[in-house]
Amino acid sequence: MSDVGILILLYCLGVLILVAEIFIPSHGILSVAGLGFLIAAVVRTFSYGGREAGVIAIFACVVFVPSFAFFAIKYWPMTPIGRKIAPPNPKLSAADTSLPVEELASLVGKCGKSVSPLRPVGICDFDGQRVSCVCEMGMLEAGVVVEGIGIKGGNLAVAEKKV
């Protein structure tokens, strides 16, 4: 095989392995191999093509590799294949993440018990219903009797019930 054929083969293998990294999860092993082939190709370019060709090859690789990484990270998830391999995260609504504000408002003034420590957020039990709560001031340990005193940031604000 001629010197030019070896150079073309090394560059093609480097680019092909970098493209394969997108499809095959290898934790960077394919990226290192692809970069290794590109480095070998640049070294061979210096020895076969001279200093000017080697500098051009370095410049091309310095522009190509970061551009490839940028476009792969930025646009790959938007392609049809990218959406099948890595589908987008589901969008959660307020109903998925907490109780509706109307239900929380009904717990204001009622007493419950902290199930987990509130530092300052934790879980409290109000008549068998577990609710995400935020401690109004300080922190509370588990097992403390609490009273709902308001709604704060989509959570029920509670304070320790004074006897």
C-alpha positions as CSV (number, residue, x, y, z in Angstrom):
1,M,0.0,0.0,0.0
2,S,1.3,3.5,-0.8
3,D,2.1,6.2,1.7
4,V,-1.0,8.2,0.7
5,G,-3.2,5.1,1.0
6,I,-1.9,4.5,4.6
7,L,-2.6,8.1,5.5
8,I,-6.1,8.0,4.1
9,L,-6.7,4.7,5.9
10,L,-5.5,6.2,9.2
11,Y,-7.6,9.3,8.9
12,C,-10.7,7.3,7.9
13,L,-10.2,4.9,10.7
14,G,-9.9,7.8,13.2
15,V,-13.0,9.5,12.0
16,L,-15.0,6.2,11.7
17,I,-14.1,5.2,15.3
18,L,-15.1,8.7,16.6
19,V,-18.4,8.4,14.8
20,A,-18.9,4.9,16.3
21,E,-18.5,6.4,19.7
22,I,-21.9,8.0,19.2
23,F,-23.6,4.7,18.6
24,I,-21.6,2.4,20.9
25,P,-21.4,3.3,24.6
26,S,-17.7,2.6,25.3
27,H,-17.1,5.2,28.1
28,G,-14.5,7.0,26.0
29,I,-12.5,4.0,24.9
30,L,-13.5,4.4,21.2
31,S,-12.8,8.2,21.5
32,V,-9.2,7.5,22.7
33,A,-8.7,4.9,19.9
34,G,-10.1,7.3,17.3
35,L,-7.8,10.1,18.6
36,G,-4.9,7.7,18.6
37,F,-5.5,6.9,14.9
38,L,-5.7,10.6,14.1
39,I,-2.4,11.3,16.0
40,A,-0.8,8.5,14.1
41,A,-2.0,9.9,10.9
42,V,-0.7,13.4,11.7
43,V,2.7,11.9,12.6
44,R,2.8,10.0,9.4
45,T,1.8,13.1,7.5
46,F,4.9,14.9,9.0
47,S,7.2,12.1,7.8
48,Y,5.7,11.6,4.4
49,G,4.4,15.0,3.4
50,G,6.8,17.3,5.2
51,R,6.5,20.1,7.7
52,E,3.8,22.1,5.8
53,A,1.5,19.2,5.3
54,G,2.0,18.1,9.0
55,V,1.0,21.6,10.2
56,I,-2.0,21.6,8.0
57,A,-3.0,18.2,9.4
58,I,-2.6,19.4,13.0
59,F,-4.7,22.5,12.2
60,A,-7.4,20.3,10.5
61,C,-7.5,17.9,13.5
62,V,-7.6,20.8,16.0
63,V,-10.6,22.2,14.2
64,F,-12.3,18.9,13.4
65,V,-12.3,17.1,16.7
66,P,-13.8,19.9,18.9
67,S,-16.3,20.8,16.1
68,F,-17.3,17.1,15.9
69,A,-17.7,16.8,19.6
70,F,-19.8,20.0,19.8
71,F,-22.1,19.0,17.0
72,A,-22.4,15.4,18.3
73,I,-23.4,16.6,21.8
74,K,-25.6,19.5,20.6
75,Y,-27.5,18.0,17.7
76,W,-27.3,14.2,18.0
77,P,-30.1,14.0,20.6
78,M,-32.4,15.9,18.1
79,T,-32.0,13.4,15.3
80,P,-34.5,10.6,14.8
81,I,-31.8,8.0,15.7
82,G,-30.7,10.0,18.7
83,R,-34.2,10.3,20.0
84,K,-34.6,6.5,19.8
85,I,-31.3,5.8,21.5
86,A,-31.7,8.4,24.2
87,P,-35.3,9.6,24.5
88,P,-35.8,13.0,26.2
89,N,-36.7,13.1,29.8
90,P,-40.4,13.3,30.6
91,K,-41.9,16.7,31.4
92,L,-43.4,16.7,34.9
93,S,-46.3,18.9,35.8
94,A,-47.1,20.3,39.3
95,A,-49.6,17.5,39.7
96,D,-46.8,14.9,39.2
97,T,-44.5,16.4,41.8
98,S,-46.7,17.5,44.7
99,L,-50.3,17.7,45.9
100,P,-52.5,20.4,44.4
101,V,-52.5,23.6,46.3
102,E,-56.2,23.1,47.2
103,E,-55.4,19.8,49.0
104,L,-52.5,21.5,50.8
105,A,-54.7,24.4,51.9
106,S,-57.0,21.9,53.5
107,L,-54.2,20.8,55.8
108,V,-53.4,24.3,57.1
109,G,-54.3,24.3,60.8
110,K,-54.4,20.5,61.1
111,C,-52.0,18.4,63.2
112,G,-49.8,15.7,61.9
113,K,-46.5,13.9,62.7
114,S,-43.1,14.1,61.0
115,V,-42.2,10.8,59.4
116,S,-38.7,11.9,58.4
117,P,-36.4,14.6,59.7
118,L,-37.3,18.0,58.4
119,R,-34.0,19.7,57.5
120,P,-35.8,21.8,56.4
121,V,-37.8,19.7,53.9
122,G,-39.2,16.2,54.8
123,I,-42.3,14.1,54.9
124,C,-45.1,14.4,57.4
125,D,-48.2,12.2,58.0
126,F,-51.6,13.9,58.2
127,D,-54.4,11.4,58.9
128,G,-52.6,8.6,56.9
129,Q,-51.7,10.9,54.0
130,R,-48.0,11.6,53.5
131,V,-47.1,15.1,52.4
132,S,-43.9,16.8,51.5
133,C,-43.5,19.6,54.1
134,V,-41.0,22.4,54.8
135,C,-40.2,23.4,58.3
136,E,-41.1,27.0,59.0
137,M,-38.0,27.6,61.2
138,G,-35.0,25.5,62.0
139,M,-35.1,21.7,61.8
140,L,-37.3,19.0,63.3
141,E,-36.6,15.4,64.0
142,A,-38.8,12.4,63.0
143,G,-41.7,11.7,65.3
144,V,-42.5,15.3,66.2
145,V,-46.1,16.5,66.3
146,V,-46.4,19.3,63.7
147,E,-49.1,21.7,62.6
148,G,-49.7,23.0,59.1
149,I,-49.3,26.8,59.1
150,G,-49.3,27.8,55.5
151,I,-48.1,27.0,51.9
152,K,-44.6,27.8,50.9
153,G,-43.2,27.1,47.5
154,G,-45.7,24.4,46.7
155,N,-45.1,22.6,50.0
156,L,-47.0,22.7,53.2
157,A,-45.2,24.8,55.8
158,V,-45.2,23.2,59.2
159,A,-44.1,24.1,62.7
160,E,-43.7,22.1,65.9
161,K,-47.0,21.9,67.8
162,K,-46.7,23.6,71.1
163,V,-48.6,21.8,73.9
